[in-house]
Structures are given as C-alpha cells and as structure tokens.
Amino acid sequence: MTSIKPTKVIAITGGKGGVGKTNVSVNLGVYLSSLGRKVMLLDADLGLANVDVMLGLKVHRNLKHVLAGECDLQDIVINGPSGLQIIPASSGTQRMAELSPAEHAGIIRAFSDLGQNLDYLLVDTSAGISDNVVSFTRAAQDVLLVVCDEPTSITDAYALMKVLNQDHQISRFKIVANMVRTPQEGRDIFAKLSMVTDKFLDVMLEYAGSVPFDENVRKAIKKQKPVLELFPRSPAAVAIKSLGKKVETWPIPMNASGHIEFFMERLVAQGAI
C-alpha cells in the first residue's frame, strides 16, 4: 500500500470580518508552495467565497456542485500562484452559508478521498462564530487567529475562543496580529488577548508574529495578485515569509482529538492513529 504522509491542517480564522484573514491565508499558502510544499487552500467562507476573486481565477465548479453530487472534490481543484491548489466555494448563495453539521462533516470527510499527498491544508474560514466556522476550525490541528488593533477584533477573537474552548474543548490558539504599525503594537495586541483569556478561559495562546500595515497589500489586492508575488520584498511579504517559517516548525499531532477531522479516515486506515 502506498504510504500516505500526514497533512498539516491549519484553520485560519478571525472572529470578525475585515481583519485580513483571507489575505494572510492566500499569501501564507503561496509562500509554503514556493518552498516546494504541496499546499491546498480551502475557501471555507461557503456563502461569501472570495479566494478566487482575490487571485483573479476563473471558477467553473465549486463546493456547491460537490454537495449537489454533480462532481467530486478533486474535480473542482484549481491551480493558483506558485502551484497553490485551491478548493473554491460559492459566493452569494445563502443555502451554502446555512449547511447542516452533517453537510459540514461530509465536506471534511471528502478530503480523505483526495488522491494526492498534501503537506498542508489551509482552511480560510468565514467571519463570526457560526456552525460553519466552528465545524471547520475544530476539524483542523492548529487554529491561527488573525487579529488587529481594534476593540471589536479583540472582543470577537475572544468570543470565538470562548465558544471553541468551552463548547468544543479546543485549548490551543496561535495568534497573528495583522496590519500593525509597529512590531510592539503586535505584541501589545497579544498581551491584551492573553490577559483576558488567562482570566476567564482555560486556553494556551502562542504568539505567531505580526504583519505590518502595508499599502502594497492593497495594491496587490486591486491587481488580484498575492503581495508575495507582486511585491516580494515589501514589509508585509517579508512578515508572511517569517510566519511561514514558523509554520514549518509546528509539529503534526498524531493523536485523534475526538472531533471529525480532515484526513482522519486516511490515517486510521493506515494505522497511523
């Protein structure tokens, strides 16, 4: 039997919208792909998908067609920059934003049937604390929480951690501060979050670093290109590369969490778990 290596699954989430979560997801995926890693990015903002728009990619079929039984997951994979593979979702479809837990589980389980080895699966969730966000986040091995220096961002990030911790027993979160004016501002945001979680939640936070506010990001988005590709030496691109180097050091847990997880059936079948 062909050996199937474990895939590192990282949910990238943010609590509130507008914190730059998808931009971090896309550029992190592009960077890891540029290292020669096999990386797939799942656009898990099912009703308001925008990864394909951000990259100017043409999509003919998406997760809506997979759920309808019209095609398999493998059939909708599209190729992005640096060999990044993307699983697109649909935009402007309320039905996709209101899937049942069983339908979310069906999408997660479908990844076990992908006929390829991946090093990374990045899951770009929607904003908020909906069933959609919870289902995909708890199916990952690591949760990367994107926050910025706004009271609503910190409040919503805390609310998401509270739900995931108290209702779903997720206790570890990695924090990246986005659009910061200085590195110290990033550390201050992390300190604010830590102070509140230490007081009220049983969680462990890890600071994954910060990404500076950078006009090049906006320029890249307007041109529908990753900032890493268009402005590889820009402050934001350098910071994403630094984050990517940290991600490369994160270990893959080899024990089951008790939740439905991405690629779990593969590993169980092979006796890895």
C-alpha positions in Angstrom: 0.0 0.0 0.0 1.3 3.5 -0.9 2.4 5.4 2.2 0.3 8.4 2.9 2.1 11.1 4.9 0.2 13.1 7.4 -1.1 16.5 6.2 -0.7 19.6 8.5 -4.2 21.2 8.7 -4.4 24.9 9.8 -7.6 26.8 10.2 -7.1 30.5 9.7 -9.9 32.4 11.3 -10.6 35.8 12.9 -13.8 36.3 14.8 -14.7 39.4 12.9 -14.5 40.3 9.2 -12.1 42.8 7.8 -9.0 41.7 9.8 -7.2 40.5 6.6 -7.7 36.8 7.3 -8.1 35.7 3.6 -5.0 37.8 2.6 -3.0 36.0 5.3 -4.3 32.6 4.1 -3.6 33.2 0.4 -0.1 34.6 0.9 0.9 32.0 3.5 -0.3 29.3 1.0 1.7 30.9 -1.8 4.9 31.1 0.4 4.7 27.5 1.5 4.0 26.4 -2.1 7.1 28.4 -3.2 9.2 26.2 -0.9 8.1 23.2 -2.9 5.5 22.1 -0.4 2.2 20.6 -1.7 -0.4 23.1 -0.3 -4.1 23.3 -0.7 -6.3 26.2 0.4 -9.9 25.5 1.2 -12.1 28.6 0.9 -14.4 27.7 3.8 -16.4 31.0 3.6 -19.1 29.0 1.9 -21.6 31.6 1.2 -19.3 34.6 0.5 -16.3 33.0 -1.1 -13.5 35.4 -2.2 -10.2 33.5 -2.6 -10.8 33.1 -6.3 -11.7 36.7 -6.7 -8.6 37.8 -4.7 -6.4 35.9 -7.1 -8.4 36.6 -10.3 -9.1 33.0 -11.0 -11.9 31.6 -13.2 -14.1 29.1 -11.4 -16.5 26.8 -13.2 -17.4 24.5 -10.4 -17.2 24.8 -6.6 -18.2 23.1 -3.4 -21.9 23.8 -4.1 -21.6 21.3 -7.1 -19.8 18.8 -4.9 -22.6 18.9 -2.3 -25.2 18.5 -5.0 -23.4 15.3 -6.1 -22.6 16.7 -9.5 -18.8 16.1 -9.2 -16.1 15.1 -6.7 -13.9 17.3 -4.7 -10.9 16.6 -6.9 -12.9 17.9 -9.9 -13.1 21.4 -8.6 -9.5 22.0 -7.6 -8.0 25.0 -9.4 -4.3 25.9 -9.6 -3.2 29.2 -8.2 0.1 31.0 -7.9 3.3 29.1 -7.2 1.4 25.8 -7.5 -1.0 26.6 -4.7 -4.1 24.4 -5.1 -7.5 26.0 -4.2 -10.8 24.5 -3.4 -13.3 27.2 -4.3 -16.7 27.8 -2.6 -19.7 29.7 -3.9 -20.5 33.4 -3.4 -23.9 34.9 -2.9 -25.5 31.6 -2.1 -27.4 31.7 1.2 -28.0 27.9 1.1 -24.3 27.3 1.3 -24.0 29.6 4.3 -26.6 27.5 6.2 -25.3 24.0 5.8 -26.2 21.4 8.5 -23.5 19.9 10.7 -23.9 16.7 8.7 -23.1 18.6 5.5 -20.1 20.2 7.0 -18.9 16.8 8.1 -19.5 15.5 4.6 -17.1 18.2 3.2 -14.5 17.4 5.8 -14.7 13.7 5.2 -14.4 14.2 1.4 -10.8 15.3 1.8 -9.9 11.7 2.8 -10.7 10.7 -0.8 -8.4 13.1 -2.5 -6.0 11.1 -4.4 -2.8 13.0 -3.5 -0.4 13.7 -0.7 -0.5 17.2 0.7 1.9 18.8 3.1 -0.6 21.5 4.1 -4.3 22.1 4.0 -5.1 25.8 4.9 -8.7 26.4 5.8 -9.8 30.0 5.3 -13.0 30.2 7.5 -15.7 32.8 7.3 -16.0 35.5 10.0 -18.0 35.1 13.2 -18.9 32.1 15.4 -21.4 30.3 13.1 -21.6 26.5 12.8 -19.7 26.9 9.6 -16.7 28.4 11.4 -16.8 26.0 14.4 -17.1 22.9 12.2 -14.1 23.7 10.1 -12.0 25.1 12.9 -12.3 22.1 15.2 -11.6 19.8 12.3 -8.1 21.3 12.0 -5.0 20.6 14.0 -4.0 24.2 14.6 -6.0 27.4 14.8 -4.4 30.6 13.6 -6.4 33.5 14.8 -5.9 36.8 12.9 -6.5 39.9 15.0 -5.9 43.6 14.5 -5.7 46.6 16.9 -9.4 47.3 17.1 -11.6 46.7 20.2 -14.1 44.7 18.1 -11.4 42.5 16.6 -10.1 41.6 20.1 -13.6 41.2 21.5 -14.7 38.9 18.6 -11.5 36.9 18.8 -12.1 36.3 22.5 -15.7 35.3 21.8 -14.6 32.8 19.2 -12.0 31.3 21.5 -14.6 31.1 24.3 -17.0 29.1 22.1 -14.3 26.8 20.8 -12.9 26.2 24.2 -16.0 25.9 26.4 -18.2 24.0 23.8 -15.6 22.1 21.8 -12.6 21.6 24.1 -10.1 23.4 21.9 -7.4 24.8 24.1 -4.6 26.0 21.9 -4.6 29.0 19.6 -1.9 30.7 17.6 -2.2 34.5 17.3 -1.1 36.7 14.4 -1.5 40.4 14.7 -2.3 41.9 11.3 -2.0 45.5 9.9 0.1 46.6 12.8 2.0 50.0 12.8 5.0 48.6 14.8 6.1 45.2 16.0 5.4 46.4 19.5 1.8 47.0 18.6 1.5 43.4 17.6 3.0 42.2 21.0 0.6 44.6 22.8 -2.4 43.1 21.0 -1.3 39.7 22.0 -0.8 40.8 25.6 -4.4 42.2 25.7 -5.8 38.9 24.5 -3.7 36.9 26.8 -4.7 39.0 29.8 -8.4 38.3 29.2 -8.0 34.6 28.3 -5.8 33.9 31.3 -8.5 35.3 33.5 -11.6 33.6 32.0 -10.6 30.7 29.8 -8.6 27.5 30.1 -6.5 28.1 26.9 -2.9 28.4 25.8 -2.0 31.2 23.4 1.1 31.3 21.3 2.3 34.5 19.5 2.9 33.6 15.9 4.1 37.1 15.0 2.7 40.2 13.2 2.2 41.5 9.7 2.6 45.3 9.3 0.2 47.6 7.7 1.5 47.9 4.1 0.0 49.8 1.2 1.4 47.2 -1.1 -1.2 44.7 0.2 -4.0 47.0 -1.1 -2.2 47.4 -4.4 -1.8 43.7 -4.8 -5.5 43.0 -4.0 -6.5 45.6 -6.6 -4.4 43.7 -9.2 -5.7 40.4 -8.0 -2.2 39.1 -7.2 -0.6 37.9 -3.9 1.6 40.5 -2.4 4.3 37.9 -2.1 4.3 37.6 -5.9 3.9 41.3 -6.8 6.0 42.9 -4.0 8.2 40.1 -2.6 10.4 42.5 -0.7 7.6 44.5 0.8 7.2 44.6 4.6 4.0 42.5 4.5 5.6 39.9 2.3 8.7 39.6 4.5 6.4 39.2 7.6 4.4 36.5 5.8 7.6 34.6 5.0 8.6 34.8 8.6 5.2 33.4 9.6 5.6 30.6 7.1 9.0 29.7 8.5 7.3 29.3 11.9 4.5 27.2 10.5 7.1 24.8 9.0 8.2 24.1 12.6 4.8 23.3 14.0 4.5 19.6 14.8 1.7 17.4 13.4 -0.2 15.9 16.4 -0.6 12.1 15.8 -3.5 11.5 18.2 -7.2 12.0 17.5 -9.0 14.9 19.0 -12.3 13.2 19.3 -13.8 15.6 16.7 -14.4 14.9 13.0 -11.0 15.8 11.5 -9.6 16.4 8.0 -7.9 13.3 6.6 -8.7 11.3 9.7 -10.0 8.3 7.8 -6.8 8.1 5.8 -4.6 7.9 8.9 -6.9 5.5 10.7 -6.9 3.2 7.6 -3.1 3.2 7.6 -2.8 2.6 11.3 -1.1 5.9 11.9 -3.5 6.7 14.7 
